[in-house]
Amino acid sequence: MADRDENHDESAEAKHPAENSGASLPATPGERVWLYCKGTCEVLGGLYYGGHIAHWVWLQVQDLANPLVQHWS
């Protein structure tokens, strides 16, 4: 009888060897810190360079729009 129970348990595991194979592994502590730092650096970079990029875009728009406005004036 004990042999049957052991065989039954083994066959159940053989049918479903890895139920969790599709799930991703949890992040290691080092990965979690890196992802946090990476996101922080991206936000701070966007805040710092965002103003510079917006100013550059504004100058480009003025360069393109000024000839049109002067033409209509």
C-alpha positions in Angstrom: 0.0 0.0 0.0 2.8 2.4 0.8 4.3 1.6 -2.6 1.1 2.7 -4.3 1.1 6.0 -2.5 4.6 6.8 -3.4 4.0 5.9 -7.0 0.9 8.0 -7.1 2.8 11.1 -5.7 5.6 10.6 -8.2 3.3 10.3 -11.1 1.4 13.4 -10.1 4.8 15.3 -10.1 5.7 13.8 -13.4 2.5 15.1 -15.0 3.2 18.6 -13.8 7.0 18.9 -13.4 7.2 22.7 -13.4 4.0 24.6 -12.8 5.9 27.8 -12.1 8.2 27.6 -15.1 6.5 30.5 -16.8 6.8 32.9 -13.9 9.8 35.1 -13.6 12.2 34.7 -10.8 12.0 37.3 -8.0 14.6 40.0 -8.4 17.7 39.8 -6.3 18.4 42.6 -3.9 21.1 44.0 -6.1 18.8 44.0 -9.1 16.1 45.8 -7.2 18.5 48.5 -6.1 19.8 48.9 -9.7 16.3 49.3 -11.1 15.5 51.9 -8.4 18.7 53.8 -9.1 18.2 53.5 -12.9 14.7 55.0 -12.6 15.9 57.8 -10.4 18.7 58.7 -12.7 16.3 58.8 -15.7 13.9 61.1 -13.8 16.7 63.4 -12.7 18.2 63.4 -16.1 14.9 64.3 -17.6 14.5 67.2 -15.1 17.9 68.5 -15.7 18.1 68.2 -19.5 14.4 68.7 -20.1 14.7 72.5 -19.8 17.7 72.6 -22.1 15.9 70.5 -24.7 12.7 72.6 -24.4 14.7 75.8 -24.9 16.4 74.3 -28.0 13.1 73.3 -29.4 11.7 76.8 -28.7 14.6 78.3 -30.6 14.1 76.0 -33.6 10.4 76.8 -33.7 11.2 80.5 -33.7 13.7 80.1 -36.5 11.1 78.3 -38.6 8.2 80.6 -37.6 9.9 84.0 -37.9 10.1 84.1 -41.7 6.4 83.2 -42.0 5.4 85.9 -39.6 7.6 88.5 -41.2 6.1 87.6 -44.6 2.6 88.3 -43.4 3.5 91.6 -41.6 
